[in-house]
Amino acid sequence: MNFPLKDFYNIVVLLTFPSSTAVVLHEDKKYYPSASEVYGPEVETLVEEEDAQPLTEPIVQPVKKSKFQHVEQGEELPEASFDGYYR
């Protein structure tokens, strides 16, 4: 067999890199690795469809400001070593 160099190159490329014209369905394609492939078989991974936290409860709780009053009553206050008169 006497092949020209160009034909020989095409045959080598076809044998080395076979092209596939098969139709691959969308469901059969794999875009991302599974959780067991990423984290390993000894790790338990859970995939939940619904949120465990209700919508009525905020993710970040608001800061609660404490409201309090200090009522001065003569007998309950400790003795002070300074004059309480404001100048």
C-alpha atoms as one frame of an Amber mdcrd trajectory, in Angstrom:
protein
   0.000   0.000   0.000   1.335   3.266  -1.112  -0.384   6.104   0.800   0.472
   9.711   0.330   1.717  11.381   3.499  -1.514  13.394   3.916  -3.687  10.243
   3.838  -1.356   8.485   6.257  -1.672  11.426   8.685  -5.492  11.312   8.459
  -5.538   7.568   9.182  -3.275   7.990  12.209  -5.434  10.824  13.541  -8.624
   8.785  13.081  -7.115   5.779  14.845  -5.711   7.882  17.680  -8.716  10.192
  18.217 -11.862   8.380  17.164 -14.728  10.778  16.538 -18.139   9.906  17.841
 -21.298  11.032  16.120 -23.587   9.328  18.640 -26.434  11.365  20.078 -26.104
  11.913  23.825 -29.287  12.794  25.662 -29.351  15.688  28.079 -30.176  13.353
  30.977 -27.127  11.221  30.215 -24.627  14.086  30.233 -22.623  14.643  33.382
 -21.839  18.290  34.028 -20.796  18.186  37.695 -19.376  15.440  39.942 -21.678
  13.837  42.489 -21.371  14.572  46.222 -19.782  11.179  46.912 -17.155  11.831
  44.235 -16.316  15.220  45.743 -16.351  14.370  49.461 -15.628  10.629  49.376
 -17.700   7.549  50.162 -17.236   7.812  53.964 -19.056  11.180  54.178 -22.850
  11.310  54.453 -24.371  14.058  52.295 -28.002  15.160  52.478 -29.929  16.915
  49.740 -33.155  18.466  50.985 -35.890  19.787  48.752 -37.521  22.171  51.237
 -36.200  24.668  53.755 -36.172  23.552  57.368 -36.599  27.148  58.582 -40.050
  28.719  58.122 -40.426  31.963  56.173 -41.833  33.717  59.232 -38.535  33.339
  61.082 -35.732  35.639  59.836 -32.331  34.171  59.015 -30.547  36.853  61.040
 -32.410  37.737  64.217 -32.867  41.495  64.830 -30.944  43.055  67.685 -33.195
  43.528  70.706 -32.526  46.700  72.664 -33.123  46.375  76.368 -35.385  49.016
  77.871 -34.921  49.621  81.545 -35.228  52.436  84.062 -33.330  53.178  87.159
 -35.547  54.741  89.758 -33.668  56.543  92.465 -34.949  55.961  95.915 -33.019
  57.337  98.819 -32.661  54.204 100.908 -31.751  51.785  98.102 -28.793  53.771
  96.694 -25.345  53.101  98.142 -23.587  55.909  99.967 -21.410  58.069  97.736
 -18.214  59.873  98.713 -19.018  62.889  96.540 -21.612  65.613  96.509 -24.572
  64.702  94.284 -25.371  68.339  93.552 -24.868  69.117  89.823 -23.067  72.421
  89.164
